[in-house]
Amino acid sequence: MANPLLSVVIPVFNEEGLVATLVQRTTDAVRSITDDYEIICVDDGSRDQTLALLLAARASDPRLKVLVLSRNFGHQAAYTAGLFAAKGQYVAMMDGDLQDPPELLGRMYELLKDDQYDIVYGHRTDRAEGWARQTLIKIFHGVFRNFSRLKETDNVGNFSMLNQRALQAFLSLKEKNRYLPGLRSFIGYRQVPVPYARQARHDGTVPKMSYKRLIALAFDAVFSFSDLPIKVCLYTGLFGMIICLAGGVWVLVSKALGLAPFGWSSLELSIYFVGCIQLLFLGILGEYVFRIYRENQNRPLYFVQTYFDA
């Protein structure tokens, strides 16, 4: 009996220095599993020679397919485009910077093929990244783990493999603000982790995901899967009410005892403090309103310029 088709989806953006190694290592890893495969590289609006190098590699192996987006739509949208194009019974997601080792795909496939699990995801036991970046990521995962009420989200990323049952459920989620590890955990099914140490970028450069994009992705995750921001507003408001009541009691007592009233500086600081809290709350509510607005716009997540698959 022939092996089922295996699809590997890899988004790439300005990775001309990594393309050759990425294609070679991924192809070797997949060929060790099956000869019936497709590798879908999603070019997310690269401005260097990434696309040309991908097409050159495709000339020697037509099972390497190249999906070209009309511009840069972002990491999560590029993954989504590739997942919709994938035809395999098993579909893997892997970053294009080789921080997630393609050699681990064989282990993931072994866990899925006997139908004991629906999703296998990589669990990062270590990260070869700077301390500042690691600290921010640990803070995010700690907050998200404790307030999202989702399992399988701690120290994980996009690196995973799904069967068709899980993939169809995953693709049925249509929201525009996408945090794929959270969506993958949300659908449930039988999930199992595969531990691995996340490596440094193969070319030795800093990760392409900037701090700004990391923070934006963290915001999408927290606002999409947690009520933490609203609870911050609620609890801060309650705390403020308690302080105000206590302050009111103190004013009455001080007047009754003839104590000197507070000076203008303390009153002014109090007004500024309350104003800042109100602006913070408006900002949090604005984040929710903006996300609701984006969902109601219902614009496509991406546009495909060309798909080299024939």
GUTOR-990808 format. One record per residue (C-alpha): residue number from 1; x, y, z. Coordinates in steps of 0.001 Angstrom, whole numbers, padded with zeros to 6 digits. Each point is the difference from the previous one (the first is absolute). Layout:
N
+-----+---------+---------+---------+
:  nr :    east :   north :      up :
+-----+---------+---------+---------+
: NUM :       X :       Y :       Z :
...
+-----+---------+---------+---------+
# end
This chain:
310
+-----+---------+---------+---------+
:  nr :    east :   north :      up :
+-----+---------+---------+---------+
:   1 :  000000 :  000000 :  000000 :
:   2 :  001400 :  003429 : -000984 :
:   3 :  000837 :  002507 :  002701 :
:   4 : -002404 :  002939 :  000332 :
:   5 :  001047 :  003361 : -001386 :
:   6 :  001993 :  002123 :  002450 :
:   7 : -000087 :  003793 : -000359 :
:   8 :  002472 :  002376 :  001635 :
:   9 : -000927 :  003704 :  000104 :
:  10 :  002887 :  002454 :  000426 :
:  11 : -000476 :  003805 : -000098 :
:  12 :  003093 :  001930 : -001089 :
:  13 :  000787 :  003701 : -000107 :
:  14 :  003336 :  001380 : -001251 :
:  15 :  001849 : -003260 :  000679 :
:  16 :  002326 : -000118 : -003015 :
:  17 :  002916 : -001070 :  002191 :
:  18 : -001904 : -002994 :  001363 :
:  19 : -002022 : -001265 : -002959 :
:  20 :  002481 : -002601 : -001259 :
:  21 :  000606 : -001520 :  003437 :
:  22 : -003686 :  000192 :  000922 :
:  23 : -001106 : -001845 : -003138 :
:  24 :  002757 : -002610 :  000266 :
:  25 : -000533 : -000828 :  003677 :
:  26 : -003783 : -000038 : -000305 :
:  27 :  000084 : -002171 : -003126 :
:  28 :  002411 : -002476 :  001623 :
:  29 : -002171 : -000163 :  003124 :
:  30 : -003224 : -000548 : -001947 :
:  31 :  001526 : -002565 : -002362 :
:  32 :  001015 : -002070 :  003016 :
:  33 : -003715 : -000210 :  000817 :
:  34 : -001642 : -000439 : -003399 :
:  35 :  000476 :  000637 : -003707 :
:  36 : -003552 :  001320 : -000248 :
:  37 :  000381 :  003545 :  001273 :
:  38 : -000332 :  003670 : -000827 :
:  39 :  001937 :  002878 :  001511 :
:  40 : -001918 :  003281 : -000267 :
:  41 :  002176 :  003061 :  000490 :
:  42 : -002120 :  003119 :  000431 :
:  43 :  001885 :  003079 : -001175 :
:  44 : -001439 :  002732 :  002208 :
:  45 :  000931 :  002959 : -002198 :
:  46 :  003793 : -000446 :  000039 :
:  47 :  001995 :  002868 : -001463 :
:  48 :  003290 : -001853 : -000532 :
:  49 :  000885 : -003077 : -002093 :
:  50 : -002032 : -002433 :  002126 :
:  51 : -002629 : -000627 : -002680 :
:  52 :  002546 : -000477 : -002781 :
:  53 :  001930 : -002518 :  002100 :
:  54 : -003156 : -001899 :  000891 :
:  55 : -000994 : -000251 : -003658 :
:  56 :  003516 : -001187 : -000895 :
:  57 : -000254 : -002725 :  002631 :
:  58 : -003458 : -000924 : -001271 :
:  59 :  001441 : -000590 : -003487 :
:  60 :  001794 : -003091 :  001339 :
:  61 : -002860 : -001233 :  002186 :
:  62 : -003598 :  000851 : -001001 :
:  63 : -001197 : -001250 :  003368 :
:  64 :  001321 :  003292 :  001327 :
:  65 : -002884 :  002414 : -000563 :
:  66 :  000184 :  003778 :  000333 :
:  67 : -002996 :  002086 :  001041 :
:  68 :  000662 :  003696 : -000610 :
:  69 : -002070 :  002551 :  001917 :
:  70 : -000679 :  003411 : -001547 :
:  71 :  001794 :  001763 :  002879 :
:  72 :  001156 : -000601 :  003551 :
:  73 : -003098 : -000972 :  002002 :
:  74 :  001830 : -001313 :  003057 :
:  75 :  001104 : -003316 :  001407 :
:  76 : -003379 : -001297 :  001160 :
:  77 : -001760 :  000910 : -003275 :
:  78 :  002759 : -001669 : -002034 :
:  79 : -000418 : -003204 :  001992 :
:  80 : -003762 :  000138 : -000565 :
:  81 :  000470 :  000387 : -003770 :
:  82 :  002291 : -003015 : -000106 :
:  83 : -002338 : -002127 :  002093 :
:  84 : -002911 :  000678 : -002346 :
:  85 :  002186 : -001026 : -002958 :
:  86 :  001264 : -003215 :  001615 :
:  87 : -001437 : -003263 : -001313 :
:  88 :  001648 : -002502 :  002324 :
:  89 : -001690 : -002360 :  002412 :
:  90 :  002587 :  001244 :  002475 :
:  91 :  001039 :  003664 : -000035 :
:  92 :  002995 :  001439 :  001835 :
:  93 :  000735 :  003648 :  000852 :
:  94 :  003618 :  001086 :  000321 :
:  95 :  001713 :  003395 :  000123 :
:  96 :  002364 :  000829 : -002840 :
:  97 :  002962 :  001106 :  002131 :
:  98 :  001060 : -003564 :  000989 :
:  99 : -000411 :  000738 :  003705 :
: 100 : -002465 : -002882 : -000074 :
: 101 :  001955 : -003068 : -001192 :
: 102 : -001667 : -001722 : -002994 :
: 103 :  001610 : -003262 :  001148 :
: 104 : -002683 : -000130 :  002713 :
: 105 : -002747 : -000442 : -002604 :
: 106 :  000642 : -003751 : -000084 :
: 107 : -000750 : -000317 :  003718 :
: 108 : -003198 :  002010 : -000427 :
: 109 : -001101 : -002173 : -002911 :
: 110 :  000582 : -003200 :  001991 :
: 111 : -002288 :  001253 :  002760 :
: 112 : -002781 :  000914 : -002452 :
: 113 :  000009 : -002876 : -002456 :
: 114 : -001546 : -002581 :  002358 :
: 115 : -002939 :  002333 :  000697 :
: 116 :  000707 :  000190 :  003725 :
: 117 :  000309 :  003771 : -000210 :
: 118 : -001404 :  002752 : -002186 :
: 119 :  002593 :  002714 :  000680 :
: 120 :  003688 : -000164 :  000865 :
: 121 :  001634 :  003277 :  000994 :
: 122 :  003533 :  000982 :  000905 :
: 123 :  000603 :  000876 :  003648 :
: 124 :  003048 :  002208 :  000483 :
: 125 :  002149 : -001181 :  002897 :
: 126 :  002718 :  002546 : -000766 :
: 127 :  000527 :  003013 : -002247 :
: 128 :  003220 :  001253 : -001587 :
: 129 : -000955 :  003677 :  000218 :
: 130 :  001109 :  003090 :  001895 :
: 131 : -000972 :  000457 :  003635 :
: 132 : -002212 :  003030 : -000688 :
: 133 : -002005 : -001819 : -002643 :
: 134 : -000259 : -003129 :  002154 :
: 135 : -001177 :  002050 :  002980 :
: 136 : -002775 :  001686 : -001992 :
: 137 : -001104 : -003330 : -001468 :
: 138 : -000061 : -001658 :  003443 :
: 139 : -002095 :  002856 :  001400 :
: 140 : -002449 : -000290 : -002884 :
: 141 : -000335 : -003779 :  000303 :
: 142 : -000463 :  000275 :  003761 :
: 143 : -002796 :  002554 : -000372 :
: 144 : -001630 : -001846 : -002881 :
: 145 :  000141 : -003374 :  001767 :
: 146 : -001627 :  001334 :  003161 :
: 147 : -002722 :  002121 : -001579 :
: 148 : -000950 : -001658 : -003304 :
: 149 : -001304 : -003259 :  001509 :
: 150 :  001527 : -001819 : -002972 :
: 151 :  002254 : -002996 :  000237 :
: 152 :  002956 : -000794 : -002275 :
: 153 :  001058 :  003662 : -000317 :
: 154 :  002989 :  000258 :  002336 :
: 155 :  003368 :  000291 : -001788 :
: 156 : -001436 : -001000 : -003346 :
: 157 : -000098 :  001647 : -003402 :
: 158 : -001294 : -000863 : -003450 :
: 159 :  002178 : -003111 : -000467 :
: 160 : -002505 : -002868 : -000173 :
: 161 : -001662 : -002673 : -002117 :
: 162 : -003762 : -000600 : -000345 :
: 163 : -002142 : -002659 : -001601 :
: 164 : -002861 :  000951 : -002292 :
: 165 : -002646 : -000168 :  002725 :
: 166 :  001840 :  002529 :  002156 :
: 167 :  001035 :  002116 : -002990 :
: 168 : -003569 :  000492 : -001200 :
: 169 : -001068 :  001079 :  003484 :
: 170 :  003002 :  002335 :  000159 :
: 171 : -000816 :  001596 : -003364 :
: 172 : -003642 :  000511 :  000993 :
: 173 :  001118 :  002727 :  002430 :
: 174 : -000331 :  003213 : -002004 :
: 175 :  001058 :  002822 :  002306 :
: 176 :  002373 :  002616 : -001411 :
: 177 :  002109 :  000500 :  003128 :
: 178 :  001704 : -003373 : -000046 :
: 179 :  002274 : -001618 :  002556 :
: 180 :  000459 : -003462 : -001474 :
: 181 :  001306 : -001852 :  003091 :
: 182 : -003070 :  001216 :  001905 :
: 183 : -002369 : -001000 : -002815 :
: 184 :  001662 : -003412 : -000213 :
: 185 : -000516 : -000542 :  003717 :
: 186 : -003572 :  001346 : -000151 :
: 187 : -001250 : -002672 : -002419 :
: 188 :  000925 : -002764 :  002416 :
: 189 :  000302 : -003533 : -001431 :
: 190 :  002744 : -002370 :  001110 :
: 191 :  003201 :  002009 :  000325 :
: 192 :  003467 : -001096 :  001062 :
: 193 :  003245 :  002019 :  000360 :
: 194 :  003415 : -000846 : -001399 :
: 195 :  002777 :  001642 :  002054 :
: 196 :  002881 :  001689 : -001785 :
: 197 :  002542 :  002773 :  000475 :
: 198 : -000708 :  002961 : -002254 :
: 199 :  003166 :  000838 : -001875 :
: 200 :  001499 :  003313 : -001023 :
: 201 : -000539 :  001182 : -003554 :
: 202 :  002098 : -002089 : -002367 :
: 203 :  001697 :  003064 : -001523 :
: 204 :  000842 :  001456 :  003406 :
: 205 : -002058 :  003164 : -000460 :
: 206 : -002634 :  001315 :  002391 :
: 207 : -003569 : -001364 : -000385 :
: 208 : -002130 :  001736 : -002641 :
: 209 : -002865 :  000378 :  002470 :
: 210 :  000748 :  003409 :  001496 :
: 211 : -000930 :  001016 :  003546 :
: 212 : -002774 :  002165 : -001432 :
: 213 : -001525 : -002970 : -001839 :
: 214 :  000441 : -002260 :  003020 :
: 215 : -001868 :  002484 :  002186 :
: 216 : -002754 :  000384 : -002619 :
: 217 : -000368 : -003795 : -000179 :
: 218 : -000095 : -000196 :  003801 :
: 219 : -002773 :  002627 :  000047 :
: 220 : -001988 : -001985 : -002564 :
: 221 :  000403 : -003124 :  002117 :
: 222 : -001012 :  001627 :  003294 :
: 223 : -002953 :  001963 : -001408 :
: 224 : -001252 : -003020 : -001997 :
: 225 :  000235 : -002696 :  002664 :
: 226 : -000092 :  001752 :  003362 :
: 227 : -002184 :  002402 :  001961 :
: 228 :  003076 :  001263 :  001878 :
: 229 : -000111 :  003579 : -001406 :
: 230 : -003626 :  000462 :  001067 :
: 231 :  000753 : -001503 :  003403 :
: 232 :  002870 :  002460 :  000422 :
: 233 : -002506 :  002812 : -000596 :
: 234 : -002505 : -001525 :  002431 :
: 235 :  002433 : -000686 :  002830 :
: 236 :  001779 :  003328 : -000384 :
: 237 : -003379 :  001758 :  000095 :
: 238 : -000985 : -001901 :  003150 :
: 239 :  003328 :  000808 :  001609 :
: 240 : -000471 :  003663 : -000935 :
: 241 : -003472 :  000012 :  001580 :
: 242 :  001410 : -001410 :  003229 :
: 243 :  002734 :  002648 :  000049 :
: 244 : -002581 :  002736 : -000667 :
: 245 : -002268 : -001238 :  002810 :
: 246 :  002944 : -000186 :  002368 :
: 247 :  001041 :  003487 : -001078 :
: 248 : -003518 :  001307 :  000578 :
: 249 : -000039 : -001432 :  003512 :
: 250 :  003394 :  001558 :  000694 :
: 251 : -001195 :  003417 : -001206 :
: 252 : -003021 : -000136 :  002282 :
: 253 :  002095 : -001133 :  002969 :
: 254 :  002678 :  002664 : -000658 :
: 255 : -002629 :  002735 : -000197 :
: 256 : -001652 : -001215 :  003187 :
: 257 :  003341 : -000035 :  001819 :
: 258 :  001111 :  003334 : -001452 :
: 259 :  003022 : -001459 : -001769 :
: 260 :  001624 :  001882 : -002872 :
: 261 : -001500 : -000887 : -003399 :
: 262 :  002091 : -001481 : -002785 :
: 263 :  001915 :  002418 : -002190 :
: 264 : -000600 :  000788 : -003620 :
: 265 :  002879 : -002265 : -001145 :
: 266 : -001637 : -003164 :  001325 :
: 267 : -003338 :  001038 : -001531 :
: 268 :  001657 :  000664 : -003353 :
: 269 :  001830 : -003338 :  000042 :
: 270 : -003275 : -001761 :  000783 :
: 271 : -001685 :  001650 : -002977 :
: 272 :  002868 : -000981 : -002302 :
: 273 : -000085 : -003570 :  001337 :
: 274 : -003715 : -000360 : -000638 :
: 275 :  000416 :  001506 : -003474 :
: 276 :  002754 : -002478 : -000885 :
: 277 : -002129 : -002910 :  001193 :
: 278 : -002888 :  001194 : -002157 :
: 279 :  002270 :  000296 : -003046 :
: 280 :  001331 : -003517 :  000658 :
: 281 : -003524 : -001388 :  000126 :
: 282 : -000960 :  001851 : -003175 :
: 283 :  003057 : -001490 : -001691 :
: 284 : -000966 : -003531 :  001054 :
: 285 : -003579 :  000488 : -001161 :
: 286 :  001359 :  001500 : -003218 :
: 287 :  002012 : -003172 : -000648 :
: 288 : -003175 : -002053 :  000258 :
: 289 : -001983 :  002417 : -002164 :
: 290 :  002721 :  000007 : -002664 :
: 291 :  000056 : -003795 : -000085 :
: 292 : -003786 : -000116 : -000293 :
: 293 :  000264 :  002545 : -002828 :
: 294 :  002561 : -002162 : -001834 :
: 295 : -002197 : -003060 :  000324 :
: 296 : -003033 :  001893 : -001331 :
: 297 :  001989 :  001321 : -002960 :
: 298 :  000429 : -003658 : -000987 :
: 299 :  002909 :  000742 : -002307 :
: 300 :  001952 : -003021 : -001299 :
: 301 :  003046 : -000943 :  002038 :
: 302 :  002173 : -000096 : -003105 :
: 303 :  000021 :  000114 : -003800 :
: 304 :  001831 : -002577 : -002104 :
: 305 :  001993 :  001392 : -002889 :
: 306 :  001198 : -003307 : -001487 :
: 307 :  000061 : -003643 :  001043 :
: 308 :  002711 : -002092 : -001631 :
: 309 : -001405 : -003490 :  000515 :
: 310 : -000530 : -001523 : -003449 :
+-----+---------+---------+---------+
# end
